[in-house]
Amino acid sequence: MNCINCGAIVDSKYCQECGQSQPPKKIRFLNLYHDLQSRIYGFDGMFPRTLRDLTIQPGVVARAYINGNRVKYNGPVGYFFLMITVFVLLLSLLEVPFYDLVVKASQITPIKENSGMERFIKMYSGWITDNMKIFSFLVIPFIVLASRITFRKSGLNMLEHSVMVFYIQGHIYWLTILSLFIFKIIDHNPLRPIQPFISLTLYGLGCSQLFNYQGKTKAFFKGIGVYLIGMLLFVIFFTIAGFFYVYSHPEYYDMIRPKNN
């Protein structure tokens, strides 16, 4: 029998060349269900296991991947971009503007309606929404740099340090997605203030598990420092870049001038 997919000769249940099942199964509900599990969750529950272990032991997940285990968990970069894609898709399906979710729902001092600042922030939020993957990715190098400097005795290179950063930054989007659903229901984002603390906890926990050449408590607080330093570097970089960009575009600079607010 020849494989219906690649044409190779097949004498077993699956094609040795491409993995296509032989003979092909008829389309039934049960078969579609199994295909869905295989594509999304992995043949052996890879996605649920990645989700579970990243919640309770992110450093263990990162260590397994760094040590060469590419089967047990989803890859860090793929997981990171998958979570961003899901968030952006839900943001569009639920018709929630990014400005409302991040700024309007949690601001302490309301921004004056129809002011230049409101128009500028809405424009800026729209740019972030349209370029969510790029914007989210830009944070990664700064946290990786902070991790490499803080745990320089670990023996890991920059790419190996990036494994846990990709995992945790992607995992944090679960909280953002939950915030999105809550905001859609109550028009408020009560989880936004606690998200930084959860991020700090994940980094502290992950570093205490990944970098085991020193005490767990010391590594935990160093992990918190890694996140804080990385985000601070990102904010400084983005603020400087944003300043030069706005200053070079008079129409944007005019929006944020005091006389228009």
HUWOWO-V675923 format. One record per run of one state. SS is the DSSP state (A for helix, B for strand, O for the rest). FROM is the first residue (numbers start at 0). LEN is the number of residues. If there is no record, write none. Layout:
BEGIN
{{SS & FROM & LEN} {SS & FROM & LEN}}
END
This chain:
BEGIN
{{O & 0 & 1} {B & 1 & 1} {O & 2 & 6} {B & 8 & 1} {O & 9 & 4} {B & 13 & 1} {O & 14 & 6} {B & 20 & 1} {O & 21 & 7} {A & 28 & 13} {O & 41 & 4} {A & 45 & 11} {O & 56 & 1} {A & 57 & 9} {O & 66 & 9} {A & 75 & 18} {O & 93 & 4} {A & 97 & 7} {O & 104 & 11} {A & 115 & 15} {O & 130 & 1} {A & 131 & 19} {O & 150 & 1} {A & 151 & 3} {O & 154 & 3} {A & 157 & 14} {O & 171 & 1} {A & 172 & 14} {O & 186 & 5} {A & 191 & 19} {O & 210 & 5} {A & 215 & 32} {O & 247 & 2} {A & 249 & 7} {O & 256 & 1} {A & 257 & 3} {O & 260 & 1}}
END
